[in-house]
């Protein structure tokens, strides 16, 4: 190939693909491509003015707590509109609706929360997989929205009543779509063939927990057949000591399975004493260690997987250092950052040291006394009483966070959006803002995909531009 031709090819590439960026990535399922709430995107604009990043588009949506998922130019949201659960695919560039698939749902939250889906769509290749609050598992064509296969889990499995509906996003492993079904007696976790929906294996339940010592009572658990084995913490797959582990944090505690067969490696009882409680934050794998945390006065524990892969040793346990409700903590260089607290007034962003669980710092997110803030009678918005200017809600509450390089993007449950340094020694905030559309309860972590950020509330989805000028 001569030099002139090489230059011509290079010029064509630059002209046709001027904005191609190898550092951009999709966010195709819950907690992003690595299932850990981190983004590897670089060169993002995270130094915002008080008005925040530019809004590219926004759309009113139905209720639900599920995060949007992004694959290429497609953004998929699972939400509830009146008496239907709706899977909606939109253009990432414009927000234009490309297709939607819907079906009836009769789910009603027994505690008065909204009745929409809790699980994020799972996108791979030309498929979209969704799991609704009523237990309807669907595979749809990502291009057209056409239904490919469907399971009504309540009809096909013995499912005891749930607290908050089905709320655990499935994961893909090779040919398998692994779903926390929560069925009795031994279908807590079920692997489906992702192509045709056939059942490949079932595991977790009576065979897992019958006779295991209940850490709260100190006595062997006697399986009754009415236990909830459903999970609100999505599974995680990790290779530890050269062995692949499917880590499932179900109601009774942690279970490790062989993801190919469903065969059990080990279990560890970790459940609050309170009956009306859930395990909802995902396991965090740190080398050959696993961190678990839950609210409801339980706390956290660090486990070390033994070299045989068939057992664990407790490194430490702490009842008050980190009580993660639903937001999964993020590990960075020997420290864990996450939100602790069951109720809003208990919510704190904390940093703890992995080696011993010690709290390094904690904050409510307040940048001043509450007396500095009030509501404008005309607009109802929060204002800084000293300056008279609009301000985000002064506390985070039970927030969520997403890591981007050496920064966290934090979203408080009343819509406060902040950029915070990844710093194990102190809480250091760079900027904060808010948007009218993102209000209480803003319980969905920020999604970063291809230099755009997606925020979701109960009635709005907004897309923000994070590209540098």
N, C-alpha and C positions, 0 to 999 in steps of 0.2 A: 504494500500500500504506500503510494507516494505521499510526500509531505503536504502537497496541495489538497489532495483528497482527504487526508486526515483533518486538515483545518476546516474543510467544507462540512464534514460530518460533525465536528465539534460545534460549528456555527449553527447547524440545523438543530442539534440537541438544545443549545441555549435558547434559540428562538422558540422552539415548540414547547419547551418545559422550563420557562424562566423562573417559576416559583417552586420547583420541586425541592423538597427539603427532607433529607434522609432522617432528620431528627424528629420529624412529626410521626405520630402513631395514632392508631385507632383506640377506642375504648369499647370493646365489643361485648363486655359483660360486667357483672357487678364487681366493683372495686378495681376495674381496669385489667389490662392485659396480663398482669402477674398476680391478680387476685389479692393485692395488698394495699391498694389505695395510693400507689405511686405512679408518677408520670416521668418518663425519661426525656420529654420534650425540652428543647433548649431555645434560647433566644426569644423568650416570651416577655411581654411587657407586664411586669408585676409592680411597677411604681405608678400607682393610679392617683389621679386627682380626686378631690372629694366627691365628684360625680361618678367615679368608678370607670371601668372600661366601657368602650363604645358598645351599644346594643346593636347587634346585626339584625336580629329579628326576635319577635316574641309572639306566642300563641296562647290563647286561653285553652285550657285542657280540663279533663275530668279529674275526679279525686283519685287518690292513691298515694303511696309512699315509695314506689319503685323509681329507680334512677333511669334516665334514658341510656340507651346503648348506641354506639356509633361504629359503623363499618364503612369506610370510604365516604361516599357522598350521602349515605343513608343514616338517618337518626330514627330510632324506633322507641316509642313510648307505650307502655301498657297502663291503661287508666280505666276508670269507671265513669260512664256517661249514663245517667238515669239508671235503667235496669239492665244495662249491658256492660260487660267488660270489653274494651276495645283495644286492639293492637294497631297503632297508627305509625306509618312510616312517612317521614318528611325529608325534604331536601336539606342537607346541612348548610348549603349556601343561602337559601332563601326562606326556609321554613315551609315551603309549599307542600301540601299533602300529596303524597304519591300513591298511597293505597291505605286501606284499613280492613281489618278482619274483626268481626264482633260476634258475640254470643251472649245469651242471657245469663245473668248471675243473680242469685237470691241471697248472697252472703250479707249478713248484718252483724256488725261488730258488737259483741255483747257488752262492751265497756264504753260505748258511745263514740269511739274513734271513727274515722271515715271508713267506708265500705269498699274502697278500691283495692287494686292489687298491691302486694307488698314486694313482689319479686321482680328483678330487672330482666329484660329480654336477654337471651343468649344468642349471639350472631356468629355464624361461621359459614364461609363459602356462600352458597345460595340458599341457606336455611336460616330461619328465625324460630327460636324455641321460647315459649312463654308458659308460666305457671301462675294461675289465678288464685285469688283468695278463697275461692270455693273449691279448689283442687282440680281445675280443668287444665290439663297439660296439652299443649298444642305445638305442632310443627307446621310452619307455614313457609311458602316460597317467598324469599326475600325480595324477589323482583316484582312479583304480582300480588302477593298477599293471599294467594290461594291456599286453602287448607290441604295439607298432605296427610297427616294423621293426628289423632286425638285420643286422649285417655281421660275418662271421668273417674278420678281416683277414689272418690267417695263411693262410687258404684262397684268398683273393681277390687277394693281393698277394705279391710276392717279398720276404719279410722275413728277412734274416739273423738269427742268434741275437742276443739282447739280453743285457746284463749283469744287469739287475734287472727284467726284464719290461717291459711297456709302462707308462710312468709319467708321461705328459704330458697334463694335462687339456685337452680341446678348448675352443674359444671360439666364440661365435655372432657373426656379422656379417650383419645383414639376413636373407636367405633361406638363408644358408650356415652349416653347422656345419663349422668348420675343424679338421681333425684331423692331428696329427703322426703319420702312419702309419709312416714309416721304411722305405718300400719301394724296391726297385731296379727299373729304373735311375733313374727320375725321378718317384717317388711318395713322396718324403720327407714332403711336405705334401699333403693331399688335402682338397678342399672337397666336402661332401655337401649335397644339398638337405635341409634340416632337416625338411621335411614328409614326404617319401616315401623319403628315403635314397639317391636316385640320385646318382651321381658328377657333379659340375659341372666340376671341373678337377683336374689333378695337376701337381705341380711339385717341384723341388729334388732333386738327385742328381748324376748324371754331367754333365749340361749345366751345372750350377752350379759344380762343383769340378774337373772334369778340366782339367788344365793350369794351375790356379791355384797360385801360389807357396805352398808349405808354409813357414810362418814358422819352424818348428823346424829344417828341413833346408836352407832357402834354395833348394830346387829345385822345379820344377813337379810337382804331384801327378799321378801316372799312375793313372787310374781302373781298378780291377781288376774291379769288379762284385761284390765281396764286402764292401765297406765298410758299416759301420753308418751310416745317416743318420737314425736315430731321435733324438729329443730327449727330455730329461728336464726341460726348461724350457718351460713353457707359453707359447704365442705372445702377443704384445701388439700391439694396433692403435693407431696414433697418427697425428695429422695434423702434418706437419712441412713448413714452407714451402708451405702450402696443398695438400699432397699427402698422401693416405692411404697409410700404410705398414703392412703386416703383417710384424712383426719376429719371425723364427723363429730361435732359438738352438739349432741342431742340433749334432751331434757335431763337425763340421769347423769350425763358427763361425757367424757371424751372416749371415742372408739376409733381404733386404727384398723383399717381393712386393706386387703390386697385389692387395688382398684380393678384388676383384671377378672378376679373371681369372686370377690366379696368375702373371702376367708378372713377371719378375725386374727389380728396380731396381738392386740392388748386392749384393755379398757381401764378407765380411771374415773371413779365416782366424783362428781363435782356438780353439786346442785344446791341451790338455796333451801333453807328450811321452810321458807314461806311457800305455801301451796300455789298461790297465784303469782307465779314467777316464770321467767324464761331465761334461757341462755341464748344470747343474740349476737354477741361480738364474736367474730371468727377467730379460730386459733391462729397464733402468730408463731411461725417457725423461725428459730434463730440457731443455725447450725444443727447440732443434734439435740437442741432443747425446744420445748413447746411452752408458750405462755398462754394461759387461760385467764379470763376475767369475766365477772358478772356482777350485776347490781344486786338489789334485794339483800344487802348486808352480808354478801358472800366474800367479795374481794377478789384476790388473784392468787395464782400459783405458777411456779416455774418447774417444769418436769424435764428430766434428762432421759432420752431414749437410750436404753442399754444396747451394747453392740450386737446382741442377738436379734434386735428388732421386735422382740416378743414381750417386752416389759419396760416399765419406766421407773425412775427413782425421783422422788420429790426433792428438789433443790431447796426451795423455800415456799412458804405460804404466808399471806398477809391479808388480814380482813379489812384493812382500811387504806391501803396505799393507792389502789386503782380499782374502781368499781364501774367497769364499762357496761353501759346499759345496752345500746345497740350499735354504737360507733366503734369500729375495730381500731385499736391502737396501731401505731406505725413504729417499726423498729428502725433506728438509725445509729450505727456505730456504738452499740452497747447500751443504748438508752431507748426507752419506750415513751412515746408521746401519745396522749389520748385524753378523751373526756371521761370524767368520773362523776357518778351521781345518778340516783334513780329519779329524782324530781328536779324540776327546773331550778328551784332555789338552792339546790345542792350542787348544781352543775359547775364543774371546774375543769379547765384544761391543765393537765399535769404532765410532768416529766419524771419518770422513775428510772433508776439504774437497774439494769438487767441482773447484774451479778448478785445483788442482795435485796432488791426491791425497794431500796430507800427512795423516798420522794425528794427530788432535787429542787423542784419549784412547783408552784400551783397558782392559778389565777382564775378569777371570775371573768376576766376580760375587761374589767372596768378601767377607764383611763382617768377617772375622777370620781368624787363623791356623787351619790345618787341625787343629792340636792341641787347639783349643777344642771339637772335635766328636768324637763317637763313637757307637757303636750300643748301644742298650739290649739286654742279653742276653735279656731275657724277651720283648720285643716285636719286636726286630730293627729298630726305628725309629731314625733319627738323633736324637741329643739334644745339647743344648749342655751340655758338661761343667761349665761354670761355674755354670749355673743349674739344671741337672738337668731342664730343660723340653724337650719335643719341638721339633725345628727342621727346616726344609726342608734338603735337601741343599745344602751350602755353596758349590757351584760350579754355573755354568750349563752348562758344556760347549758343545756345538754346539746352541744354542738357536734359538728363533723369536721373532718379535715382531710385534705389531699396534699401529698407531698410533690413538689416540683423543684428538683435540685436542692438547693440549700434554703428553700422557703416552704412554708406550709400555707395553703389557702384554707382559711377557717371560715365556716359558716355557722353562725349562732342560730338557735331555733326561732328567734324572732327576726331573722333576716340580716343580722349584722355580718358583713363580709369583710374579712381582714387578711392581710398578708403578714406572716410572722416568721421570724428567723428560726431555722433549725439550730437551736442552741441549748445544750444540756445544762448550762450554768445559770441562765436567766431567761425570763420571758421578754422578748424584744419585738415589738410590733412596728412595722414599717408604714402601714396605711390602713384605713378602713373606709367602707362605704356601705350603701344599702340601696335597694330598688323597691319601689312600691309593690311590685308584683310578688316579691319574695317575702312572705310574712309568716307569722306563726300558724301552724307548725311547719317550719322549714327543717325537716328531718332527713333530707336526702343529701348525701355528700356531693360536693362539686365534681363535675365530670370534665376532664380535659381531653380534647381530641383534635388533632390537626390544627393547633394554634387557636382553637376556640374553646370557650368554657360554657357549660350548660348548667343552669340552676333551675330547680323545680320546686314549686310550692303545691298546695292542694288545688290550685286553679290556674296556674300559669307555668309555662316553660319559656325561659328566655335564653338566648344565645349571645354570648359576649365575645368581642374580638380581642385576642391577646397578642396579635402580631405587633412587632415593633415597627415604627414608622420607617 
